[in-house]
Amino acid sequence: MTRPRGSGVTVGIAIGAAALAAAVLPAIAHQPAWHVGAGLALCALAAAIAMEDLLTMLIPDVLVAALALVAAGLVLARNPDPVAFLKTALAALAVAGGLFLFSHAYAWLRGMTALGFGDVKLVGASALLIGPWGVGLQILLASTAALIFVLIRAARRRRRLRATMRLPFGTFLAPSLVIVWAWFPLPG
């Protein structure tokens, strides 16, 4: 079930994008204008993904596809060689495939999913931009933020933590992608 959209969601996305832009602009301000523009587009997409996942526990394909297109543009701008791009795309696909298999193995062993398919697709798109090694840092940052979120939420609600709690992990993965991309860029 989706919640009705209103100006509050739009304001939330705008605030999230602005906060993310403030966090990454110092790292990319020296880049060409098109690079900064792409970075701002990543901030807006990450904020929209975060808000949507927080509200609905779903990550829309259209947002992940848009993020992947911006990522592909940035990768091709860094190195226009089609063979290099194909290698990068295959590595991203391998990361997504590995995460997909992990999620299914976890579900088979534990009887509940570890990651939703939207999270897997988001990490695949992320790997296109920050590479497989950057995804490790992205997941570390996202997991740390998610843990802090869960602890605060449990304290505010005066509830105990449970291992079966659902968590909108894309809410933390998307901003972590932009931070890793801006502050820990791939060489070349």
N, C-alpha and C positions, 0 to 999 in steps of 0.2 A: 504494500500500500504506500503510495507516495503522498507527501504532504503538499498542501496547496502552496504555490509560490507567491511571495509577496515582496514588498519593498524591503522587509527585514532581511530576507535572504540576499537580495542584491546588495544591501549595505554591508552585510557580513562578508560577502565575497570581495567587495571593494576595500574594506578594512584589511582583510587577510592579504589581498594583493599588495596593498600599500605597505603593510608591515613587512612582507616578504621582500618587496622592492627595496625598502630601507635597509634590510639586512644584507642584500646582495649588491646593491649599487656601488658601494665602496670597492668591491672586488672587481667590477667590470667597467667602471667609469672611464678608464684609460683606453678601452677598446673602441673600435670604429662605431659610428652611430647605428649601423644595421645590427651589430652584435648586441648593443645595449637594447635596441628595440626588440630583438628576439628574446633577450633576457626578461624584458618586461612582459612579453607575451607568455613566457614560461611562468612568470609570477601569477598572471591572471588565470592561466589554465590550472596551475597548482591550487590556487585559492578556490576556484570553482569545483575542482575535484574534491578537495578537502571538505568543503561545505556540503556538497551533495552526498558524500559518503557519511558524513556526520549525521545528516538528516534522514537518509534513507537506507544506509548500509549497502548502497549500490554505487558503482563507479560507471558512469555512462560511457559506452563505446565511443561516442562522438568526441568526448573530451580526451580520451586516451589516443584516439586517432589524430586529433589536432596536435596533441603534445608530440606524438611520433613524427608528424610532418615538420614541426618546428625543429625537433631533434635531427631529423634527416637533413634539413637545410643547413643547420649548424655544422653537422659532420661533413657534408659536402663542401661547405665553405672553407673548412679547415684543411681538407684534402679532397680535391675534385676527382681523384683517381677512382674509376668505377670498381676496379678489383678490390681496392682498399675498402670501399663502401660495402661491397658484398661481404667481405670478411667481417666487417663490423656488424652488419645485419645478421649474419649467421651466428656470430658470437651472442648477440642479443637474443636470437631465437633459441640458442642452446641454454641460456640462462633462464628464459621463460619456460622452456620445456623441462628443465631440471626442477624448477620450482613447482611446476604443475605435477610432476611425478612425486615430488616430496609431499605435496598437499594431499594427493590421492593415497599415498602410502600411509600417511598420518591418519587420514580418515578411515582407512581400512583397519589400522591397528587400534585406534582409540574410539572409533565410532562417531567422531565429530570432525568437522573440517578445521584445518589449521589456517588456511588462507582461502578467500574467495577467488573466483576466476578473474574478477576485476582487479584484484591486487596483483595477480600473476601477470595480467596484461600490462598493468602499470609498470611493474618491474621490468618487463620485457622492453617496453618503450624507454624506460630509464636507462637500461643497458645499452641501447643504441646511442645515447648521448654521453653517458659517463663511463661506459665500458663495464665489463664484468667485475673488475676490481673496485670500481667506484660504487657498484651496487652493494658491496659488502659494507662500505661506510654508510651508504644511504640507509640500509636496514638497521645498522647499529644506531644511527641518529634517530630514526623513526621508532625503534624499539624503546630507546631511552625516553623519548618524549611521550610515547604511549604509556609506559610504566608510570611516569609522573602523573599523567592524566588520570589513569585508573586509580592511583593512590589518592589523589585529591577528590575524585568523584566518590570513592568509597567513604572517605572521611566526611565529606559534606552530607552524604546520604545516611551516614552512620550504619553502613552495611559492611559485612565481612567480604573479603575478596574470595572469589571462587574461581577455580581453574576452568570452569565452563562458561564464564562471562563472554559475551560477544563484544567485539571491539571493532570500530570502523578504522581499520589499519591504514587505509588509503588516505585518511585525514592526516596521517603523520608521514606516510611515504612520499606524497606529492611535494610538500614543502621541503622535505629532506633532499629530494632530487635536485631542486633548484639551488639549495645551499651547497651541496657537493659539487654541482656543475660550476658554480661561481667561484667558490673558494678553493677547490681542489681540481683544477682543470687538467684534462689529459694533455700529455706533452704532444708537441707537433702542431 
